[in-house]
Amino acid sequence: MKVLVCHNFYQQPGGEDQVFAAEMALLREMGDEVIQFTRDNKAVEEIDTAAVAVNAVWSRETYEALRSLVRRERPEIVHFHNTFPLMSPAAYYAARAEGAAVVHTLHNYRLLCPAATFYRDGHVCEECLGKAVPWPGVLHACYRNSPRASAAVAAILTVHGAAQTWSRAVDRFIALTQFSRRKFVEGGLPADRIVIKPNFVHPDPGPGAGGGGYAVFVGRLSVEKGIETMLKAWRLLPKPFKLKIVGDGPLGPRVREAAAENPNIEFLGRRNSAEVYDIVGAADFLVFPSVWYEGQPRTLVEAFALGTPVVASSLGSMLEMIQYGRTGLHFRAGDPEDLAGQITRLMADGDSLLAMRGMARSEFEAHYTARENYRALRKIYAEARANYEAVGPLEFAARSRVAPMKRLSPRAGRRFKVLLAHNYYRLPGGEDNVFADEARLLEENGHEVFRFLRDNKNVEEIDTAVVAAAAVWSRESYAALRATIRTHRPDVVHFHNTFPLMSPAAYYAARAEGAAVVQTLHNYRLLCPSATFYRDGHVCEDCLGKAAPWPGVLHACYRGSIRASAAVAAMLTIHGAVHTWNRAVDRYIALTEFSRGKFIQGGLPADRIVIKPNFVAPDPGEGDGRGGFALFVGTLVDGKGVLTMLRAWDKLSPNVRLKIIGDGPLAEKVRKAAQQNPALQFLGRRPLAEVYATMRDAAFLVFPSLWYEGLPKTIVESFACGTPVIASNIGAMANLITHGQTGLHFRPGDEDDLVGQVAQFMSESHPHAAMRKAARNEYLEKYTSQANYRELNSIYGAAIDHYRSTQSSGNGSRVKEIRTAGLVGITLAQ
């Protein structure tokens, strides 16, 4: 592939410049032809001069020069890193006008915030987020402390926002983390065109030895990096522990002074890369105390590459990059006492520290290698090219006014005709509720909605030969669904559960009749016969990534039946072999970043998996927690950690009351525990209104699961009620709950750690009110029906565009039926 890579260098070299160089080197190393187009801010004295300010909005010189270069070299992709201020967004139009697709990496928040940082006066600031005119940034002189320079940046955002440049002139945006992607979507960028690809480290430095008996900080010594928080924490440590500080910056003299006063702090100043790798590789852990929204800090990726765990503030992208208790720990941003507490905890548990080293290195190998990065980058380029070919060239005809432009099929406001398909479970559950909620949401927003249903109550056993065959390829569902689509002609068919009565044959029925296909991944059925990654009381990933999930059959993971498990395994093996998951679905909906990662690890196409959580509507309303009790709500089964919770309450003070709502196999054990322990109250099943009332009164919710939950609606409901959650830090819970802000984490299955976290929460000094507010804000930001509808509508638009692009390019799939061993299977013919 021929790629033109463009970058506007900063006056002070930084991380973006390094990524620009590293990605060009990687593309060349992998055999791609790479051309570069650059500008350098060293040529600029001040952006608040009139000429530079106008140029930053629309650079005629860059437009003409880049257009000439693209016309001469004919690259397929033009990939931008920084365009500010000398290139300007004019560069996008130059590329598109000459037949090249446009990709832009969002290294910072420049398209949403004049300062590009969401940081002002010592705190996070989002005042300009979502505003058509970012006037607060001008008022506060957020760019270089200059009102005129800030006005110049605001002019770029205002003019190109009005012209819909971000929506129309860029085929794919690259966000570095899920957190930053959410911010860009919230700020108005098109969700269906923002994909996630982190930065990488190459060459691989290899794992370090650790065990050096010290912590390390590496980075710029500035206020937003949380330097003061770190220095104060080192004064609060109950036992001395060495800290080495590598870096330089405005706070260099302050760090030098602290090192002179505290013998446990060593200031090393600047060091070359080889020295930094040696220091970080030998460290017990890295400290990362930033108090702003970092992009995707290369320092963290380098630490993971060296197998060094990270203790980081629970803010922005750090929350998702560091898995609490696995690759490091979190502390409340700006809180030196919490940082000191987390460090003390880590120092006291050598076994956990050693295990974290292995998991940190595994995190690097899974997500941050050059090979993984190149694979992701090529997919993004292919997707950008497909979008360009579907839309065509785009001109911005006048530099002094917003000119009419060719429209890209916009998502906002589109009303699709949707066919919702679902295979009901025997016992009603969360997936059934989500199916009903989304159907109602679409109808309330003016969509024409149809339903195609099957019900497992009509199935005796899946291990009968007929049902087993239908689970692989259901002739009946294939024919019935095609007939339904021909009758209603939906734009998109959205599947929730297809197992076992619909089977993946349903995807092909939809595509054969001209409808795009969306599949919500409520559980792990496409990767694991049990759909849970849980076996014999522990997490099990034995089948993950296997072409034939034979361990699931061997262990009878589905319903304790070898024959039933074999039927599920047959479905996964056959459809994996014919690439059904890659070829027959236009968009997958994962509920969390964690589950998305698992599906990618299992072989599903990363470029087609988007994240859209479930929602709670109507809003149950915010409570005050005055009841003072803890609450558990859920099915009483082993995987939910019920026994861990009961053991913890045997050790807690009887003043800490726990109410338990739910039913299931462990109900009798819970009833007996409540009879023996007066702090426990077993309420059994309760109507939803009563559950919400109890939840609003609760001090906190306990969520002690031992397995990989999807996206537990109970947690979202708790946030809606303003009730914090104390949850095991496993799977999605590690990211859903922000430790110290919307709740607390404990190690799964560890009742002593749960006791400690409950005791910490119930202490008088704990900020209950702040946590309740943070939990409620989390709901309002992410889990309302309005937010969900915007995401869902955007996903439908992206799925339809993807389907149409595969058809127009001749890459559409058709179905050919074949008979294999008496079952109807499928192959795909191009």
N, C-alpha and C positions, 0 to 999 in steps of 0.2 A: 504494500500500500504506500502511496505517496502522500506525505503529511507535511503541511506547513505549520510550524509552531511559532507563535507570536508572544512577545513579552515586552512590557515596559519596565525596565529596570528601575529600582528604587535608588535614592541618593545614598542610603545606608544599606549595604548588602544584607539579605535576610533569608528566611526559610523559603519564600516563594521563588527567589532566584535559584536556590539549590534544587528545588523540585523541577523547575523549568529545565535546568541542565541535566538532571538525573533522568527525566522522562525522555529527553531527546537521545541521550546516550543509550537508554534501554531500547528504544525503537530501532536505532541503528544497529545495535548489537543483535537484535532479532531479525535483521534483514530488511527492514522497511527503509524507504528512501525519505530522508528528512531534510527539509529546507527550513531556515529560520528567518524571522523578520523581527527586528528589535528596535526599541527606542530607549533612551537613557535619561532619567530625571536629573542627572548631573548637568544637563544642558539648560535646566530651568532654575532661575533664581527664586522667583516667588510665583505661586499660582494665583495670587490676588492681583497680578497685573492683568489689564483688560484683554490683551492678546492671548495670554495663556488660558484665561478663564473661558473665552469664546472657543478656543481650540479644544478645550476639555469637553465641551458639549458636542461639537462637530468639527473634526479636523479634516479640512479639505485636502491638506497635503498628504495625510495618512491614507485617506480614502483613495486618492488617485494613485499613490505609490503602491499600495497593497493590491488594488485592482489590477494594475499593470503586471505586478509579480504573479498573481494568480492566473491571469490570462496567458502569461508566458510559460509558467511551470505546470499548470493544470493539476494541482493536487486534488485529491478526493475529499480531504478533510483539512480545515483550518482550525487549529486548536489554540485558543487564547488562554493565557494565564492572567497577566495584569494588563489592562488597557488604559490605566489612569496615570497621568492626565494627557499624555502626548498622542496616544492612538485614538482615544475616544470611541464610543460605540459606533461611529461611522465605519470602523473596521469590519464590523459584522456584515454590514450591507455590501461593502466592497467584495467580501468573500462570496456571499450568496449571489450577487449579481453576475459573477463569473462562473457559477456552476459548482461551487464547493459547499459542502455541509459545514456547519459551524458548531464547535464544541467550546465551552467555556468552563474552566475550573474555578470554583468559588472558594478561593483561599481565605477570604475574609468577608466581612459583612458590608462592603462598600455599596452594594446595590440597595441596602436597607437603612444605612446609618452613615451620616457624613464623616464620623470619626472612624468608621469601619470596624469598630470594636465593641459596641454596646457597653461602653464604660465611660463614666464621667464623674469627676469630683470624688473619686475613691469608692464608687459603687457601680453596680450594674445599672444601666439605663436603657430602656426600650421606648422612650418617648416618641421617637420618629418611626417606629415599626408600624407599617400599614398606612402611614399618612401619604396622601397624594403629593403634598408639599411638606418636606421635612423641616418645618420652620423652627422647632425647638433646637435643632443642631446649629442653625444660624444664630438664634437668640443667645445660646450658650457658647458660641464661637468654638464649636467642638473640633473643627479641623485646624490644627496648628495654632489654636488660640487666636485665630483671626476671623473676625466677622466677614470680611470680604472674601477670604479664601473659603470659608464655610458656605457662603452664598454661592460661590462658583460650583462647589460640589452639589449643593442643593439644586442648582439649576440643571445639572446633568440628570439627577434623579427625577426631577419634575418633568422636564421636557420628554425624556425617553420613557418615563412612566405613562405620560399622556399619549405618546405615539405607540405605546404597547411594544416597544422594542424588545423587552425581555421575553415577551410571549411570542413575538412574531419572527424575530431575526436570529434566534438561537435554536438549534435543533436538539442539543442536549447540554444540560448543565451538569457538572460533576460537583456534588457536595462531598465533603470529606468524612462526615459522620451523620448518623441519623438525627442527632440533635440539630446540627446546622441545617439539614434538609427541612426539618419541621419549621425552623425559623424562616427559611426562604419561602416555604409554602404559605406560612402565616403572613408574610410580607407581600404576597401576591404573585410570586413566580409560579409558572404552571407546574403543578405537582407531577403530571404524567411525563414531564421532560427532565425531571431532576433525578439523577441516579447517584448512588453512593459508591465511591471508590476511594479508599484511603491512600495516603502516601506510603512509601516503602523505603526499606534500607537495603542498599546494594553497594558493594558486595556484603554478604552476610559476615558479620564479625565473629560469629560462633558463640556458644554459651560460655560465660565466665565461670570462674570457680566459686565466687561468693565467699562467705566466711571471713571477710576482712575485719569484722567487728566494728563497722562504722556505717553511717548513713551518708548519702551524697545528694547534693543539689547541683544541677547543671542548668544554666540559663542566664538570661539578662537580669541584672540586678536593678529592678525597677519596682515601683509601688504596686502595679497591677499583678506582679508575679507573687505577691503574698510574702515578701521577704520578712517584713516585721512580724507577721504571724509565726513564721518559722523560728525566728530568733527568740521570740517570747516563749514559744513552746519549749525550746531547749533550756530555758531557765526554770521551767516547771517540772522537768523530768525528775521522778523520785530517785532514779539511779543514773549515774553519769553514763553517757554514751556518745561516742565520737561523731561529729558531723563535718564532712568536707564540703566546701562550697567552691564550685568552679564557675567562673563567669566574670563579667564586668558590666558596668552601667552606672547610672546616676547614683545608686545607693552603694557603690563600691566603698566610699569612705565609712559609711555606717556599718557595713559588714566587717571592714578592717578593725573598726573600733570594738565591735562585739567580740571578735576573735581575740583581741588583746585582753578583754575583760573575762572571757570564759575559756578556760583551757581545753574544753571539749569541742570547741569550734576551730576549724582550721580553714583559713582563706587561701585558696590556691590561685585565684585570678584566672586569666585566660590560659587555656591549654590547647594543644593541637588535637586533632581527631583521634589519633592513635593513643595518646595519653588519656583522653577522656574515656575511650573504650576500656582501657586497662583499669581506670579508677572505678567506673560504673560496674564493670564485670566482677570486680572483687568486693564491691559493697554488699552489705546485707539487704539493703533496700534503697530506693530512690525516693526523695521527698519532692512533691510537686504541689505547692500550696497556693496556686493562682486564685485570684479573686475576681477574675473576669472570664468571659466566654472564650476560651482558647479555640483555635480552629481544629487542628489535629496535630498536637505537638509531636514533632519528630523525636524529641527527647524521650517520650514514653515508648515510641516504637523501638528506639535504640536500646532502651532498658529491657524491653521484652526480648529482643534479639539476643541480648546477653544473659537472659534468664534471671533478670533482677526484678523482683516485685516492686510495686509502687504504692506509696501512701499519698493519696491525692485528695484535694478538696472536692466535695460532692457538688460540682457545679458544671453545667453545660456538658460538653462532650466527654469530660473525664468520667462521668457517671457510667457511660456505656463502654468506654474503652477499658476501664478497670472493673473487673468482676469482683465484688466485695467477697473476701474470704478465699478467692481462687487465684487471682493474679495480683492482689494487693488489698488495700483497705481504703475506705473513705472517711473523711472527717468534715465537719461543718465549715464551710468557707469562712475564713477570717476568725476562727475560734481556736486560739492557741491551747486552751485547756483540752478541747476535744482532740486536737492533733497530738498533744502529749499523751492522752489516754490511749489513742490508737497505737502510738509507737510503743508504749509500755506493754500493751497487749501483745504486740508482735514480737518484742524482745523476749517475752516470757514463754513463747511457744515455738521452740526450735523445730519441732516436727512440722508444724504448719508452714513455717518459713521455708523449710526445705521443699515441701510439696508445692508451695507457691512458685518456687524457682522453675520447676518442671512445667507448671501450667502457664507461666509467663512465656517460656520458650515455645510451648505448643501454640500459644496465641499468635506469636510472631509467624510461625511456620504455616498456620492456617490462613492468616489474613494479610501479612505485611511483607511477603517475599517479592522479589522482582518477577518471578515466574507468575505468581498469582495476579500481580498488578498488570502485567502485560496481557494476560488472558482477559481480564476485566476491561482493560483499555480498548482492546480490539473489538470486544462486544459492543462497547459504547460507540465506537466509530461506525460499526456496521449499523447500529440502530439509528445513529444520526444521519447516516447516508440514506437509509430507508425513509426517514422522515422528510429529508430534502427532496428525494425523488417523488414523494407523494404530493409535495407542496409546490416545488419549483422555485425559480429565482425570485428575489425580492429586491425592489429598489426603494431608496429613500430619495425622492426626486429633488427636493429643495433643501438647502442647508439652513434657510432662515425661517422656515415654517414647518409645521407637521403636515406632511404630504400623505395623500391617500395611498394605501398599500394593499397588496394582495392579501387576502385573509387566509390565515391558517384555520382550519375547522375548529373554532373556539369551543371550550368545554362549558364555560360558565353560561348558565341559562338554558342549555340544551335539555330537551325533554325526550328521553329515550323510551322506546317501547321495550319492556323487559319481561322475559319469561324466567321466573324463579323456580328452580328445581330442587327438590329435597326428598331424601329417603328417611322417613321418621324412624326413630329408635323405638324399641318395645317400651322402655321406660322413658317418659318425658324428661328432657334435660336441657342444658344450656344452649345447645345447637338449635334445637327446636325453637327456643325463645328468640334467638338471634334471627332466625329465618322469618318468624312472624313480625319481629320488630322492624326489620329492614323492609319487608313488604309494606307495612303500614307507613313507614317513613317515605318511601318512594311515592305511594299513592297520595299522601298528604302534600307532596311537592309537585303534583300534577303529572306524574308519569302514568302511562297505561301499563298495568301490571297483570300478568297471567301466571298461573301456577301449574306445575307438573309434579305430582306427588306419588310416592310409593310408601308403604307402611310395613315395618318388620313384624307387626302383629300377625301378618298373614304368613309368616315363615315359621315352620316348626323347628327345623335345625338346619344350620348352614352346611353341616357335613353330609347332608344327603347329596347324591350325585347331581340332581337337577339344579338345586340351588347353588352348589359349588360351581357348576358350569356357568350359570347365570351371573355369578359374581365376576367371572372373567369376561364374558361377553353375553349380554342379555339381548337376545333377538327381539323379545317382546318389547322391552323398553326402547330399543333402537327404532323399531317400526312405529311405536306409539308416539315417541317424541318427534320423529320426522313429520308425522301427520299433524301433530299439534303445531309445530312451527309453520308448516305450510298454511294452516288455517289462520294463525295470528300474525305471522311475519314480524317477529320481534327483531330489534337491532342487536340485542345481546341476550344470551342465555347464561344466567348466573346460578351455578351449582353450589349447594352447601354440602350435603352428604349424598354420595352415590352408592354407598355400600350397604347391602350386597345386591339389591334388586335392580338398580339402574345399571351399574357397572360402568367402566370407562367407555363402553359403546356409546353412551349418551353424548360424550364430547363429539364423536364423529357424526352422530345424527345432526347435531347443531351445525357443525361446519359444512356438512353436505347440503344443508338447506340455506346456507348463506348467512348464518348468524355468528357473531363473535362469541367466544367462550371465556367466562370468568369462573374461577374456582376458589372458594374460601377454604383455607387450610385450618380448620378448627382443631384438628388433632394431628397425630403423626402417622396416620394410616398408610400414607404413601412410602413410609420409611421403615415401619415397624409393624409386624402382624398384630400386636396387642394395641397399637396406636398410642401407647403411653410412655415408651422407653422405661418401663418399670417391671421388675421381675423379682420374685422371692425377697421382697422387702428392701430392694435397692435399685438405684438407677442402672439401666442396662442399655448399652448401645451396640450390642453384639451384631445386630443386623444392619447397622447404619453403613451405607455405602456398598453393601454386598449386592451383586447382580441377582443372586438367589438367596433370600433370607432364610437359610436353612436352620440357624440356631433357634428361630421362632417356632419352627416345626418340631425340632428336637425337644424343646422345653414346653411344647403344647401351650404357647403363650396366648392363643385366642380361645377364651372360654374353657381353658384346661383340656382341650380336645386336640389330639394330633391331627385328626382328619379335618377338623374345622380350620386349624392353623395351616394345614397344607393347602386348603382352598384359598386362603388369603395370600399365602406365599406364591401360589400359581398366578394369581391376579397380578401381584407385584413383579414377578419374574417375566411374564409374557409381555406386559405393557412396558416394562423397562427395556426389554430386548427390542421392541419395535419403536422405541422412543416416543411413546404416547405423551408422556409428561412434557417433552420438549416440543412436540409438533402439533398437538391437538388442542392446546390451551393458550389463549392470548394473554391473559393476565391471571396470576395467582395473588390472592390476598393473604398475607401472613398477619397474625395479630400482634406480634412483637418483633423487635430486632433479634431477640434470642432465637425465636422459632424460625425466622427468615434465615439466620445463619445455619441452623440445622438442616433446613431444606436444601440450601446451597451445598452444604457438605454431603448431603445425600444424592446430589446429582441433578436437582431441578435447576432450570436456567435462571441465573441470578438477575439477568436484565428484565425478566418478566415477573419477578416477585416484588410486590409493593407492600407496604405496611399500612394497615388501617385497623385500628383497634375497635372493639365493640363499644357500645354506648349505653347509657341509662336514660330512659325517657318514659314518662315525664320525670322531671327533676323532683326527687323525694324531699328536697329542702334541707337546709343546714341545721344541725343540732348544736347543743352546747356541752354535751358530755357530762352533765351534772349528776347523772346516775352513779358515776365513779367506778363502774364495774368493767371488767373485760368481757368480750363477746367472741364466741365462735359460731359461724354459720356455714353449714356445708354437709355433704354426705359423710356419714360416719363409717369410713373405710380406712384400712391400714395406710394406703398411700397418702391420705390427707394428714398424716402425722398426729392422729388423735391420741395415740398412746404416749407419744412424746409430751403432749400437752398435759395429759393426766398426771404423768410422773412429775412434771414441773410443778403442778399445783399441789402435789403432796409435799413439796419442799418450800413453797411460798408461805408467807404469813397468811393466817386465816382472814385477815382484813382485806386481802385482795380477792374480791369475788369474781367468779367466772360464770356467765350464762352460756349454755350450749343449746343452739337451735339446729335441728336436723334429724335425720333418720338414716338407717343403713345397717349393715351387718354387725357393727360394733355398738349398736344402740343399747343392748342389754349390759355390756361392760360399762358403758357410760352411766347407765341408770344405777348400777351397783356402786360405782365410784362416787356418785352424788349422794347416795345414802350414807357412805362412810366419811365423806368430807363435807362439812357444812358450808365451805366456801364455794362449792359447786351447785349449780341449779340447772337441771336438765329439763328443757322446755319442749323437746320433740319438734314435730313439724308445726309451723305457724303460718298464717296468711301473710302475704307480702306486705300489706299495710302495717301489720304488727311487727314484722321483721324490721321495717324501716324505722318505726317508732323506737324500737329497742336499740337499733344502731345509732340513732341520733342521741340517745341518752348515754351510750357507752363511752367510757374514757378512751378505749382503743379496741381494735379488732385483733384477734390472734389468728394467724394463718400459717400453720406449722407444716405444710406439705413436704413430703419427701420425694416427690417426683416432679417432672417437668410439666407444670401447668401450662395451658394454652394462654388465655388471658382471662383470669378468674373474674367473673362478673361481680362476685362478692366484694373484691377489692375496689372495683370502680364504684359500686354502690356505697361502700364505706367512705370513699373520697367525696362522693356527692353529698353525703351527710356531714362532711367535715370531720370524720373520725379517722385518726391516724391508725396505721397498721403495723403490728410487730410480726414479721414474716421470716421464714427461713430464706437464706440467701442462696437460692438454687434456681436455675433457669430464669424465666422471665421476671420472677419476683426481685431478683437482684437489681433489675433496672426499673421496674414499675414503682418500687418504693425507694425514695431517696433517703438514705440513712441519715438521721438527724434532722430531716426536714418534714417529710410526710409520714415518717414512722421510723422503725428500727429493724435491723437484721440480726438474726442469730444463725449459728451453724445448724444445718438440718439434722434432726435426730438427736441433738445435744440438749437435753433438758436443763443441764446446769447453765449453759449459755442463755437459754430462754429465761431461766430464773433471773440471771443477772440483768438481762435487758428489761424485763418487766420491773424489777426493783429500781433500775435507773429511771424508767419512765415514771414510776409512781413517786419518785423522790420529789420533795417540795420545790427543789430548784429547777426541775425540768420544765422547759418552755411549752406547756400544753397548749396554750392559746395560739402561739405561733405555729405549732404543728397543725392544729385544727385549721387554721387559715390557709396554710400551705397545701393541705390535703384538699380542701374545697377549691382552691385555685387550680390545682392539678386537674380536677374534674372539669371545671369551667373551660380550661385551655384545651383539653384533649378529648373528653369523653361525652360531650353534649351531642344531641341529635343534629344540631346545625353543623358542627364541625364534621360529624360523620357523613352527613349528606354531601357536603362539598367534596370530600375525599372520594366517596362512592361514585358520584357523578363524573368526576375526573377520571377515575379508573375505567368506567364504562367507555368514555370517549377514547382513552388510550387503547383499550382492547379492540374497539371498532376500527380505529386507524391501523392498528397492527394487522388485523385480519385483512383489511382492504389492501394494505401494502403487500402482503404475501400473495394475494390473488393477482394484483396488477403486475407484480414482478415475475409471475410464473412459478413462484415457489410454494403455491398452495398444495395441500395434501388431499388426495382422494382416498377412499377406502376400498380395499379389495378384500373380500371375504375368502378365507381358506379354511379347510377342515383339517384339523390336527388332532389325532387321538380321540376322535369322536366329539371334540369341542369346537365351537366356532371361535377361531382366533382372528387376528388381523395383521396385515402388513401394510406398509405405506408405499405408494408409488409416487414418484415425483412427477 
